[in-house]
Amino acid sequence: MRRLGIVIPAYNVAFPLKRALQQIEEQLTDDVAVVVVDDGSADDTLQVAKQFGSEAVRVLHKENGGVGSARNLGIKECDSEYIWFVDADDGIAPNAIATLLKTIGKSSSDCYLFGFDKLRGKSAETIVNSEAKSYATSCEMAENFDRLFGENLLNPLWNKLFRKEIIEREGIRFSSIPSGEDAEFVLRFLSHAQSMDVLTDVLYRYRLLSDTSSAHKSHSNYIGDHRQMFKALTDYCDATSASAMAVKTRWAAETAMGFRWNVFNGLEGKGKYRQFSKEVKLRQPEMEALLASLGDCPRQGGLRGLIVRSVPLSYLFIKTRLLVANIQEGMRDHE
């Protein structure tokens, strides 16, 4: 068994996958295993992955079933003490693997949380916890839950290492929901984790492909998916007595606005305010019930809160964001 396993789901990402695997290959040691799972790609993704195949890098192919099913296969086939989920269109820092192996060698935590760079075009934003700290019990983690994920992000997988023994022992796997499955997995894991090390190292490079949710497809069961995601959070709070008030507040605001984006993305032609208004008002009671399932948490105030509460303003906000994003994209293409 190797100390660190890297699981990479890949679907139609031939070019960025090559870049990611080159970065990983340069850092490989005998303590690292890599599993690339091609999820039925229609481009050259599988061929690119096979170019890197070796004793340390296994390449698997499966019928298309979604990123969750690809990661589940990766978990099954990755023989390692810890698992790091890396997305094929992102990157890792030059010292990432050495830093993680050194950290694992010094301690034996169930989970490790580290920083990342958010790359958007030519701009970059670093997100990392301000203090390196070890939490030795689940109670300590729960008491500091809002602090941990107020500075860093709870939802993603790629800014964390997970002890595989806990994943296997508790039967934790990714569900088939198209949005929220990462956060659900993290919360199910944290419900059973007894320790966490927080690092101030910036080890991941997250490439944000769009400034808006306009790049995302409309999910027909958006509210149902988020209900499952919210339940994972409330279950964690019930199991650990964490308040998670800051996380709940953020999730409520993001989900409410995401709901409007999802309705907009489902419109044919996307220029019909009357259809947008009708769909939002039709589904709003179910949306309110979803937000209520988080319990008492402050609703977002200020201008963004007003936008979320107003159908005309939210429609105008989405149209404006799309216009700005299209102008910026055109400028980048021109450059």
N, C-alpha and C positions, 0 to 999 in steps of 0.2 A: 504493500500500500504506500502510495506517495503522499507527501505532506499536503500538497496543494493540487486541486483539480480545477481546470478551467473549462466551463461548458459554454459553447457558442452555438445558439440556434441560428440557422441561416436560410433565408428565402429570397431568391432573386437579388442577391447583394454581391455579385461577382467582384466588382471593383473595390468597394470598401472592405470586403472580407480579405482580399489579398493584402491590403494595407495593414489591417489588424493582425493577421497571421505573421506578417513580416516583423511587426513590433514584438509580438510574443516570441517568435523563433529566436530573435536576438538575445532574449533573456532566459531561455530554457535552461534548466538544470535537471539533474537526476531526480530531484524531489518534486518535479512538476509533471502532471499528465494533462493533456488537452483532448477534449472530445468535441468535434464539430459535427453537428447534426443538420444535414441538408433536408429541409422540409418540403421535398418535392418541387424544387425550383425548376423554372422553365428556361432559365438563362444558363450561363456557364459557371454558376456557383459551385456545383459539385466538382467540376473539372479543376477549378481553382483550388478548392480545398484539398483535392487529391495530390496536387503538386507539393503540398506541405506534409503529406502523410509520412509517418515514421513510427518508431517504437514509442515515442512520447506523444505523437499526435495521431489520434484515431479519427477516421472520417466515416460517418454513418449516413445512410440514406433511408428515407421513409416516405410514404405517401403523404401528401399535404394534409395537415391536420391542425395547423395553427402553432403559434410559438410556444404555448403551454405544453402541448403534447411533445414538441421537440425537446424542450427542457426536461420533461419527465423521462424521456429516453436517455438523455444525457446523464441524469441523476443515476439511473439504473446502471449505466455502463461505465461510469467514472469511479474508479477505485482509488479513493483518496480520503485523507482525514478531513479536509475542508474543501468546500466548493465555492468557486467564484463564478458568477454568471456574467459573462461579457457579451454585449451586443455586437453583431458583426459590423455595423456601420459606425461604431465608436472607436476609441483607441485607449491605450494605457500609457502611463508615464514611463520614461526610460528606466527608472529605478524601481518600478512597481513590484515586480516579482521578488527581487532581492529584499526589498523592504518588508514585504509580507512574510517571506520565509524567516527572516531575522526576528520579526515580531512573534510569529508562531513559536519559534524556538525558545523565546524568553518566557512566554506565558502559555496558558492552555485554556483560553476563554472559549465559550461556546460561539461567540459572534464578535466580529471586528467591524468597526465603523470608521470610514476614512473620507477624505475630501476629494473633490473633483473640480475640473474646469468645465464650465458650460460654454461651448463654442458656438457662436451664432454669426456666420459669415466671417468677417475680419475682426469681430469683437470677441472678448473673452471675459467671463466672470468666474471668480474662484469662490466655491462654497465649501467651507470646512469648519469644524467645531473649533472654538477658540482655545480649548484646554484639553490636553491629553489626560485621560483619566481611566481608571479601571473600576468596574462595578462588579462586586464579588457575589451578589445575590440578586435574585429576581425582584426582591422588594426594593433594593437600591435603584435598579433600572426603572421600575415603575414610578418611584418617587421623582426621578429625574427625566421622565419620559418627554415632557413638554420642552425641557431645556435641550435635551439631545436632538430632538427633531424640530425644534424651533430654529436652531442654527443650521442643521443639515436636513436632508430629505428622508422621510420615512418610506415613501412609496417605492423607489427604485430598488433593484437587486444589486446593481453593479457597484454601489458604494459600500458593500458589505461582504464579509466572508461568513459562511455558515458551516457549522460542524455537521458533517454528513451523518454521523451516528444518531443525532437527534432527528434529522429528516427521516431516516429509515425507521427508527424506533417508534416514532409517532405517526408514521405513514403520511407525512406531509407531501402533497403533490400540488401541481398547478391545476386549477379548474379550467373549464372551457369558456369562461366568460371573456369577451373580447376586450373589455376595459376593466381595470381594477384587479386583475389576477396577480400582479406583482405585489401590490400592497397586501392583498389577502394572504399570500404566501409568507411575506415578512411577518405579519401579525401572528399567524398560526405558529410560526417558528418561535417568535419572541415569547409566546405564551408558555413555552416549554424550556426556554433558555434560562440558565442560572447565572450567567456571567457575560460581560461584554467589555472589550477594550476599545476605547475611543482614541483614534490617532489624529494627529494634526498634519499628517502627510497628505499631499495631494497626489493621488495615484491613478485617477481615471480621467478620461477626456470624453465628455458627453457632447456629441454633435447634434445641436438642435436644428432640424431641417426647415422648420417654419416658425415664424413668430406668432402664428395663430393656430387655432384648431381647424382652420379651413382645409388643411392637408389631410385631415382625418375623415374617414367615411362615416356616414350616419349609422348608428347602432340602433336596430329596431327595438332592442330591449335595454336601452340605456338605464332606465330607472331600476329595472330588475337586477342588472349587473351591479349597480351601485348599492342596492339594498344588501346584496351578498357581501360586498366590500365593507359596508358600514357595520354589518353584523360581526365581521371579523374584528373590527375595532372595539365594539361594545363587549364582545366576548372576552377580548384581551383585558379590558378595563374591569370586567366582572371577576376574571380569574386572578388579577394582580392588584386590584384596588387602585389602579392608576386613574387619574382624573382625565388626562389627555385633552384638557379643555382647549388649549391652543390649537392642537391638531384637529379637533372636532370643528372649531370655528373656521379654520382654513378650509377643511374639506367641505363644509356647508357652503361657503362662498364659491369655491371652485366648481362644485357640483351644480350649484344653481346657475352659474354662468355657462358651464359646460352643457347643461340641459338646453339652453337657448341656442348655443352653437349646434348642438345635435339636431334640433328641429330645423334650423336654417340649412344645414348640410343635406337634409332629407328633402328639401323643396326641389321641385322640378323647375328649372330656370333660375331659381334663387333670386328672383327679383320681385316677388309678389308678397307685399307686406300683409295683405288681407289673409292669405293662406297661412303665413307665419303666425299672425295674431290668433287665428282660429285654432291652430294646432297647439300653441302655447297655452291658451286658456282652457282647452279641452283636457290637457294633461296636467295642468297646474295642481289640482287637488291631490293627485297621486304624488307629485313632486313634493308638495308640502308635507304629506304623510312620511315620505322618505326622510326629509330633513328632521322631522319630529322624532324619528327613531333614534337620533343621536342624543336625545335628551335635551336638557337645558344648556344651550350654548349661545353666546352673543351672535346676532346677525351682523353682517358687515354694514358699516355706516358710511357716511361720506358720499362722494360722487359715485364710486363703484357700487355701493349698496343701492343707491337710487337707480342706477342703470339696471341692476339685476331685478329690481322690483317693478320697473316700468317696461312694458312691452314695446312701445314706440322707441324709447331710448336704447333698449338692448338691440333692437333691429338696426338703428342708426349706428350704434357702436360697432356692430359686426361689419356692416357695409363699409364703414370708415377704416377699420382695421384691415379689411381685405384690400381696399384701395391703396393704403399706405404700403402694405406688403407687396403688392404687385408693382408699385413704383420702385421700391427698393430692389426687388428682384430684377426689374428691367435695367436699373443702374448697374447692378453687379454683372449682368450679361454684357452690357455695353463696355464695361471695364475689361 
